[in-house]
Amino acid sequence: MSQINLNSVGVVVLAAGKGTRLNCVDRPKVMLEIGGKPIVSYIVNTLEKIGFNKEQIILVVGFKKEIVEDYFGDKVTFVEQTELLGTAHAAFTGIKKLPENIENVLVLAGDDSAFYTAETLEKFISNHIFGENKLSLLTAKVENPFQLGRIVRHENGDVEIVEKEYLTEKQENINEISTGTFCFDRYWYENMFPTMPKLRKLGEYGLPTALAMVRNVKEKYSIIILDNPQEWFGINTLEQLEQAKDKISKV
């Protein structure tokens, strides 16, 4: 990533979730272990490999936050999401904690980013900055998109994320999904978020809404398909946790 100024880029890792479907009672979801280490530790290691320092890596914590804080110590910066108001709110909470010189922000989830390579993230950030986008989204084409939001590409060139709760029968056949990994122009996001509406059915602020908002104001955005869809791996069930353990053993 030598052509871009790494010093002006920050990263927000969403790590506040409880992991109800995984029966997490004694630790946050991101601290479940694969390969003998917490899920979220893999992405933190990758970010350090890229060259980010502790001021540039923000972990948004919530449920059982002290377990995350004890594990990472002073390797990263922490901010607590005291009210669980959704992913867009968590991202906003993290972005506000970044140093003032940060102009662009990579936002990703701590529970599905363990397999991202440094090369993939560097390329994604570079495309975002060189494209002068307000928002960039990483998508993936997967074999089984069940239970995931879909990327709907319209004939006029517009792209939207349709959450699984709102999919039509036809849209359920789409296999391109949102990874939930975004790059944002920091100032655009900070100014946009206070005007963001809540998701109707969930009553919280979701990152997919940011795509609708950048589209509505006709600012530049980019949708980038992951070269290797295997790099994104969502862990939402005990079965997926076992699959991730198997996957990490082969890396």
C-alpha positions as CSV (number, residue, x, y, z in Angstrom):
1,M,0.0,0.0,0.0
2,S,3.0,2.2,-0.6
3,Q,1.2,4.6,-3.0
4,I,-1.3,5.8,-0.4
5,N,-0.7,7.5,2.9
6,L,-1.4,4.9,5.5
7,N,-1.2,7.6,8.2
8,S,-4.5,9.0,7.1
9,V,-6.4,5.7,7.3
10,G,-8.0,4.2,10.4
11,V,-9.8,0.9,11.1
12,V,-12.9,0.3,13.2
13,V,-13.5,-3.4,14.2
14,L,-17.0,-4.1,15.5
15,A,-16.6,-6.4,18.5
16,A,-19.5,-5.5,20.8
17,G,-21.9,-8.4,19.9
18,K,-23.0,-11.0,22.4
19,G,-23.4,-13.9,20.0
20,T,-26.8,-15.0,21.3
21,R,-27.2,-17.8,18.6
22,L,-23.8,-19.2,19.7
23,N,-24.9,-19.3,23.4
24,C,-22.1,-16.9,24.4
25,V,-22.7,-16.3,28.1
26,D,-19.2,-15.9,29.5
27,R,-17.4,-14.0,26.7
28,P,-18.2,-11.9,23.6
29,K,-18.7,-13.7,20.3
30,V,-15.5,-12.4,18.8
31,M,-13.5,-14.0,21.7
32,L,-14.7,-17.5,20.8
33,E,-11.6,-19.5,19.7
34,I,-10.6,-20.9,16.3
35,G,-7.1,-22.4,16.0
36,G,-6.5,-21.8,19.7
37,K,-6.9,-18.0,19.4
38,P,-9.9,-15.6,19.5
39,I,-11.6,-15.0,16.2
40,V,-11.0,-11.3,16.3
41,S,-7.2,-11.8,17.0
42,Y,-6.7,-12.8,13.4
43,I,-7.9,-9.6,11.9
44,V,-6.0,-7.5,14.4
45,N,-2.8,-9.4,13.4
46,T,-3.5,-8.8,9.7
47,L,-4.0,-5.0,10.4
48,E,-0.7,-4.9,12.3
49,K,1.0,-6.7,9.4
50,I,-0.3,-4.0,7.0
51,G,1.3,-1.4,9.3
52,F,-1.5,0.1,11.4
53,N,-0.6,1.2,14.9
54,K,-2.7,1.1,18.1
55,E,-4.1,4.6,17.6
56,Q,-5.4,3.6,14.1
57,I,-7.1,0.3,15.2
58,I,-10.3,0.9,17.2
59,L,-12.1,-2.1,18.7
60,V,-15.7,-1.2,19.5
61,V,-16.5,-3.3,22.6
62,G,-19.7,-3.9,24.7
63,F,-20.7,-7.2,26.2
64,K,-18.0,-8.6,28.6
65,K,-15.6,-5.9,27.2
66,E,-13.0,-6.5,29.9
67,I,-12.3,-9.9,28.3
68,V,-11.4,-8.2,25.0
69,E,-9.4,-5.5,26.8
70,D,-7.4,-8.0,28.9
71,Y,-6.5,-10.0,25.8
72,F,-5.3,-7.2,23.6
73,G,-3.9,-4.8,26.3
74,D,-2.3,-1.8,24.7
75,K,-2.1,-3.3,21.1
76,V,-5.3,-1.5,20.1
77,T,-7.5,1.3,21.2
78,F,-10.9,0.5,22.7
79,V,-14.2,2.4,22.8
80,E,-17.4,1.1,24.4
81,Q,-20.7,1.1,22.6
82,T,-22.8,1.6,25.7
83,E,-26.1,1.4,23.9
84,L,-26.4,-1.4,21.3
85,L,-28.1,0.6,18.6
86,G,-26.8,-1.4,15.5
87,T,-23.8,-1.7,13.3
88,A,-23.9,1.9,11.9
89,H,-24.0,3.3,15.4
90,A,-21.1,1.1,16.5
91,A,-19.1,2.3,13.5
92,F,-19.9,6.0,14.4
93,T,-18.8,5.3,18.0
94,G,-15.5,4.0,16.7
95,I,-14.9,6.6,14.1
96,K,-15.3,9.4,16.6
97,K,-12.5,7.9,18.6
98,L,-10.0,8.0,15.7
99,P,-7.2,10.7,15.7
100,E,-8.2,13.9,13.9
101,N,-5.8,13.3,11.0
102,I,-7.7,10.2,9.9
103,E,-9.5,10.9,6.6
104,N,-10.7,7.4,5.5
105,V,-11.9,4.5,7.6
106,L,-12.1,0.7,7.1
107,V,-15.0,-0.7,9.0
108,L,-15.3,-4.5,9.5
109,A,-16.8,-7.0,11.8
110,G,-14.7,-8.9,14.3
111,D,-16.6,-12.1,13.8
112,D,-16.3,-12.6,10.0
113,S,-13.0,-11.2,9.0
114,A,-10.5,-13.7,10.4
115,F,-9.6,-15.0,6.9
116,Y,-9.0,-11.6,5.1
117,T,-5.5,-11.3,3.7
118,A,-3.4,-8.1,4.0
119,E,-3.4,-7.9,0.2
120,T,-7.2,-7.9,-0.1
121,L,-7.6,-5.2,2.5
122,E,-4.8,-3.0,1.1
123,K,-6.3,-3.3,-2.4
124,F,-9.8,-2.4,-1.1
125,I,-8.5,0.6,0.8
126,S,-6.4,1.8,-2.2
127,N,-9.4,1.5,-4.6
128,H,-11.5,3.5,-2.2
129,I,-9.0,6.3,-1.8
130,F,-7.9,6.5,-5.5
131,G,-11.6,6.4,-6.6
132,E,-12.3,9.4,-4.2
133,N,-15.4,7.5,-3.0
134,K,-17.5,8.5,0.0
135,L,-18.3,4.8,0.5
136,S,-16.9,1.5,-0.8
137,L,-18.4,-1.9,0.0
138,L,-16.8,-5.3,-0.3
139,T,-19.2,-8.0,-1.6
140,A,-18.8,-11.8,-2.2
141,K,-20.4,-14.3,-4.4
142,V,-21.2,-17.3,-2.2
143,E,-22.7,-20.8,-2.8
144,N,-25.3,-20.6,0.0
145,P,-26.5,-17.0,0.7
146,F,-29.3,-18.2,2.9
147,Q,-29.9,-15.9,6.0
148,L,-27.8,-13.2,4.4
149,G,-28.6,-9.8,2.8
150,R,-28.2,-9.6,-0.9
151,I,-26.7,-7.2,-3.3
152,V,-29.3,-6.0,-5.8
153,R,-27.9,-4.4,-9.0
154,H,-30.5,-2.3,-10.9
155,E,-30.5,-1.7,-14.6
156,N,-29.7,2.0,-14.1
157,G,-26.4,1.1,-12.4
158,D,-27.7,1.7,-8.8
159,V,-26.8,-0.9,-6.2
160,E,-28.6,-1.6,-3.0
161,I,-28.3,-4.0,-0.1
162,V,-31.6,-5.8,0.7
163,E,-31.6,-7.3,4.2
164,K,-32.8,-10.9,4.4
165,E,-36.0,-9.7,6.2
166,Y,-37.1,-7.8,3.1
167,L,-36.1,-10.1,0.2
168,T,-38.6,-10.8,-2.6
169,E,-38.8,-14.4,-3.9
170,K,-36.8,-13.4,-7.0
171,Q,-34.1,-11.7,-5.0
172,E,-33.6,-14.8,-2.9
173,N,-31.9,-16.4,-5.9
174,I,-29.1,-13.7,-5.9
175,N,-25.8,-15.1,-4.7
176,E,-23.9,-11.8,-4.2
177,I,-23.9,-10.8,-0.6
178,S,-22.6,-7.9,1.4
179,T,-19.6,-8.8,3.6
180,G,-20.4,-5.8,5.8
181,T,-16.9,-4.6,5.2
182,F,-16.9,-0.9,4.2
183,C,-14.5,2.0,3.6
184,F,-15.9,5.4,4.3
185,D,-14.8,9.0,3.8
186,R,-14.6,9.9,7.5
187,Y,-16.1,13.4,7.3
188,W,-18.9,12.2,5.1
189,Y,-19.8,9.4,7.5
190,E,-19.7,11.7,10.6
191,N,-22.0,14.2,8.9
192,M,-24.3,11.6,7.5
193,F,-24.9,9.4,10.5
194,P,-27.0,11.9,12.6
195,T,-29.5,12.0,9.7
196,M,-29.7,8.2,9.2
197,P,-33.1,6.6,9.8
198,K,-33.4,3.4,11.8
199,L,-34.1,0.0,10.1
200,R,-37.9,-0.4,10.2
201,K,-38.1,-4.0,11.5
202,L,-35.1,-3.9,13.8
203,G,-35.3,-0.4,15.3
204,E,-31.6,0.1,15.1
205,Y,-29.1,1.8,12.7
206,G,-27.6,-0.6,10.1
207,L,-24.6,-0.1,7.9
208,P,-26.5,-1.1,4.8
209,T,-28.5,2.2,5.1
210,A,-25.3,4.1,4.5
211,L,-25.3,2.8,0.9
212,A,-28.8,4.0,0.4
213,M,-27.8,7.4,1.7
214,V,-24.7,7.8,-0.4
215,R,-26.8,6.8,-3.5
216,N,-29.6,9.3,-2.6
217,V,-27.2,12.3,-2.5
218,K,-25.5,11.1,-5.7
219,E,-22.0,11.0,-4.1
220,K,-19.4,8.6,-5.5
221,Y,-19.4,5.0,-4.2
222,S,-17.9,1.7,-5.3
223,I,-19.0,-1.9,-5.0
224,I,-16.0,-4.3,-5.1
225,I,-16.4,-8.1,-5.4
226,L,-14.0,-10.1,-3.3
227,D,-11.6,-12.0,-5.6
228,N,-11.6,-15.0,-3.3
229,P,-15.0,-15.4,-1.6
230,Q,-13.4,-17.9,0.9
231,E,-11.8,-14.9,2.7
232,W,-15.1,-13.8,4.1
233,F,-16.5,-16.3,6.6
234,G,-19.5,-15.4,8.8
235,I,-19.7,-17.3,12.1
236,N,-23.3,-17.2,13.4
237,T,-23.9,-20.8,14.4
238,L,-22.1,-23.6,16.2
239,E,-21.8,-25.4,12.9
240,Q,-20.1,-22.4,11.3
241,L,-17.8,-22.1,14.3
242,E,-16.7,-25.8,13.8
243,Q,-16.2,-25.1,10.1
244,A,-14.0,-22.0,10.9
245,K,-11.9,-24.2,13.2
246,D,-11.4,-26.7,10.4
247,K,-10.7,-23.9,7.9
248,I,-8.1,-22.2,10.1
249,S,-6.2,-25.5,10.6
250,K,-5.7,-25.7,6.8
251,V,-4.5,-22.1,6.4
